[in-house]
Amino acid sequence: MPGVGGVPRAGSSGGAKADIARLLEAVVKYDASDLHLAVGKPPTVRIRGELHNLGTTLLTPDDTVSLMKSITSERHQQQLGEQGGADFGFAFGDVARFRVSVFKQKGVVGVVLRLIPNRLKSFEEIGLPPVIKDVCLRPRGLVLVTGPTGSGKTTTLATMIDFINTERADHIITIEDPIEYYHHHKKCNVTQRELGIDVPSFPEALKRALRQDPDVVLVGEMRDLETISTAITAAETGHLVFATLHTTGAAETINRIVDAFPTNQQAQIRTQLAATLVAVISQTLIPTADGKGRVAAFELMFANDPIKALMRKGETYKINSHIQTAGKEGMILLDDFLFNLWTRQRITYNDMMRRSQEPEMLEQKVREYTEMLKRQKR
């Protein structure tokens, strides 16, 4: 972008009305994760978790409409007009793909584009513990990847699916809204279905998937009771099912699923979950201490016999204690993972505490660690 040197900052000069191609080139150039187009603001990019303006000229309502129309199909424009928003995938030539959300706010159009790198990342690159490879080789069961929006769930799932595609000779079906990472056939046959283009809904896609000889099924998001129920059934009937939820932590994830069902069905669902759940992978992304990137922190829970018993009894409040004592099996609480990153100077103290699930206990652990270091120096 003209007038932007290094990291774009608010107040830098440059035309905010540049066409979409130049804006997307800036996203790729600065390795930004998102591009925001909002009336009354210059185009804005998110770099290492923080927003930076591209230029100083404010976008007008006509600007955002023009930029939106340059990348949005007639069908999605109609959906925007009728429903107030639309989501879709967009290819920027051979350079990158973007997940696009167009929407109305205060009567004007806004756009947010999320960069999806073309290259799939390895376990090592995203920091995913190697024990997860064993999960990917399981013949059946339910694997949940959870975390807030922007926590890297999609990248983690793409890495796991690519590992399966490389190591197994199976049929993988992904159901996404929209498709983000493209998977080419390797050892596996890969079928990728996009909501609104290939199939109308997650429940419908899941029902159809079970008739398409799948071995592995990826459900982009378990949004409603019907999708959750069908995903559990798919895992029960001999498939390896991956799905996402916007929850943090294994215990909260299990509670969210159970609470989605009517009270008179919850005991049955706890039993079904205990029989089908393989793992819960919770994650968050944190800026690195050197300010040059972001690092993922994970909570890992594997459904062993003691945890399955807790699930059946509805005693999910005991799960965290069990995870804490099951380190030999590869389990780890999010706070312990954060603490390990901090002791290795990968993240700052403030960022660690900001994402802590139990900050008082983590603070105590920090004090004990600090005292230990002092004794070692004496």
ABEGO torsion letter per residue (X at the ends): XBGBBEBBBBGBBEBAABBAAAAAAAAAAAGBABBBBBBGBBBBBBBGGBBBBBEABBBBAAAAAAAAAAABBAAAAAAAAAAGBBBBBBBBEAABBBBBBBBBBGGBBBBBBBBBBABBBBAAAAGBBAAAAAAAABABEBBBBBEBBGAGAAAAAAAAAAAAAAABBBBBBBBBOBBABBBBBBABBBBBBBBGAABABAAAAAAAAAAAGBABBBBABBABAAAAAAAAAAAAAGBBBBBBBBBBEAAAAAAAAAAABBAAAAAAAAAAAAAABABBBBBBBBBBAAGABBBBBBBBBBBBAAAAAAAAAGBAAAAAAAAAAAAAAGBBBAAAAAAAAAAAGABBAAAAAAABABAAAAAAAAAAAAAAAAAAAX
